[in-house]
Amino acid sequence: MKFDIAIVGGGPAGLSAAYSASKHGAKVILIEKDPSFGHNVRTSGVTWIKEIEKFEISREYYNPIKNFSFVSPTNQIMISGNFNSACVLDVRKTYQYLASRAASEGSTLLVKSQVIDVKKNLQGHSSILKVNSPSGPLDVEATLIIDASGFTSFVSRKLGYVESWKRYGIGAEYECYCDNVDNETLCLMVGQIYSEAGYAWVFPLSKNRLRIGVGIGKPNSSTDPLVKLNQIMKNRLPPLDTLGKIQPLELHYGMIPNEGLRTTSVFDGLIMVGDTVGQANPLVLEGIRYAIEFGRLAGRVGAESLQYNSSRDSLLPYEVANKNLLEKKIKSALKVQSRWLGLSDSEWHKEIEIIKELSIDEFLDFIKSDFTYSKMAKLAFNHPKMMVKQLFNLVLKK
Ligand SMILES: Cc1cc2nc3c(=O)[nH]c(=O)nc-3n(C[C@H](O)[C@H](O)[C@H](O)COP(=O)(O)OP(=O)(O)OC[C@H]3O[C@@H](n4cnc5c(N)ncnc54)[C@H](O)[C@@H]3O)c2cc1C
């Protein structure tokens, strides 16, 4: 089978790349190993309404969030919003929608089809993917491969361009029925009883449904997040003690890279996108909107590169945007994250007090890692307390 562009992975990055490449005239195939798009949920699905609506993902795909609460073993705060800024996605429904949009633009989509090998065909300026599909083994030849295989970076590793991630987060999460859900408030829980290197969360989906999870940074801690999550559930640690009956309905498990962008995102005949190249904001493990944005960009730049056999040079507009838009932001987020990974319970108590000082707009900039120089300098100026200054100086420091 011959295509212009073959996309490996049907998460938000791959599906958005397929949509955009087809829209820009390329003949596209996308290959996903799971039996359906969004079948294995590997994310908690929190994102930002303003950003996600730019991708035509509307109210029917998410539960809106107004307030943000932080819980530590000895402290608890609530930052109340004036409007719905964040949301929790119905992940399966959203990914199915992204898949339908790619199909409607003309992409061929294969499910339960795993790419097991890749070879470069140097004479023909193409690559050949070996695929195990429900209709038997397939050879798929394409001028450009978009590697959207997520954390495993399957194609790029097979071709020897990158190694496995060394620093990463692992998350385990139950999606549950609950009696009493405040569906406008999301909660982050910090401190040793919740996670030795990371945080736990309660993210509401509706009045009676929410996601309760734990994320743990590797190699900082060797604990399995599922063990920690089961302890939190069993002991009904706050805020679970206020939820009434909690009945798990689904178990989600996932991994996310946590070391910044890879050195490069393009090679002759290959673009890396989403978690494959480390585009998520490491501060709060937030990658869906970046996967969609850069998936769309990869699809467009990829389609335009075909006339140049998708040489590395023709793919550079993608690389430049990737670096310019993400590199500084991710580096600053990593600095705050590295501070957070080392905090003791009493230090978390104080850190939460710092966060309490912020206005809702300042808090949103901070949690979204919108660390522009002017915003951060203004923050340091507006908050004369030493502790607040310390946090923002950390971000500003080169
Ligand atoms: C615990 C956890 C919580 C998170 N919470 C949030 C959150 O609240 N908000 C947010 O924005 N982000 C969150 N993220 C991050 C977000 O999920 C990722 O950044 C995003 O999913 C990246 O999208 P992607 O398309 O690059 O990769 P993925 O979503 O991982 O998709 C990759 C796809 O490739 C397929 N695949 C892999 N190898 C092959 C192969 N060989 N052949 C065929 N198919 C293959 C996989 O089955 C998968 O469907 C979280 C991540 C984790 C781990």
The ligand as a Gaussian input file, in Angstrom:
#p B3LYP/6-31G(d) Opt

LIG

0 1
 C       -1.356000      10.045000      33.972000
 C       -1.415000      11.120000      32.929000
 C       -2.291000      12.163000      33.091000
 C       -2.354000      13.162000      32.130000
 N       -3.235000      14.186000      32.310000
 C       -3.337000      15.144000      31.369000
 C       -4.291000      16.164000      31.509000
 O       -5.046000      16.220000      32.482000
 N       -4.366000      17.104000      30.525000
 C       -3.555000      17.079000      29.426000
 O       -3.647000      17.964000      28.569000
 N       -2.625000      16.111000      29.288000
 C       -2.512000      15.148000      30.216000
 N       -1.593000      14.142000      30.062000
 C       -0.697000      14.191000      28.898000
 C       -1.427000      13.825000      27.614000
 O       -2.180000      12.670000      27.810000
 C       -0.401000      13.574000      26.506000
 O        0.476000      14.669000      26.432000
 C       -1.123000      13.393000      25.166000
 O       -1.979000      12.280000      25.226000
 C       -0.096000      13.182000      24.059000
 O       -0.764000      12.805000      22.891000
 P       -0.033000      11.907000      21.805000
 O       -1.020000      11.782000      20.678000
 O        1.313000      12.428000      21.547000
 O        0.206000      10.481000      22.494000
 P       -0.836000       9.392000      23.007000
 O       -2.094000      10.022000      23.457000
 O       -0.084000       8.541000      23.955000
 O       -1.159000       8.527000      21.699000
 C       -0.214000       7.652000      21.124000
 C       -0.987000       6.564000      20.373000
 O       -0.063000       5.771000      19.619000
 C       -0.467000       4.421000      19.665000
 N        0.721000       3.612000      19.362000
 C        1.875000       3.531000      20.059000
 N        2.739000       2.686000      19.462000
 C        2.114000       2.233000      18.347000
 C        2.502000       1.324000      17.315000
 N        3.699000       0.724000      17.323000
 N        1.614000       1.065000      16.318000
 C        0.379000       1.681000      16.312000
 N       -0.025000       2.531000      17.262000
 C        0.826000       2.820000      18.268000
 C       -0.990000       4.264000      21.098000
 O       -1.864000       3.152000      21.219000
 C       -1.719000       5.606000      21.307000
 O       -3.086000       5.541000      20.954000
 C       -1.507000      13.118000      30.992000
 C       -0.634000      12.052000      30.820000
 C       -0.578000      11.048000      31.779000
 C        0.349000       9.891000      31.588000

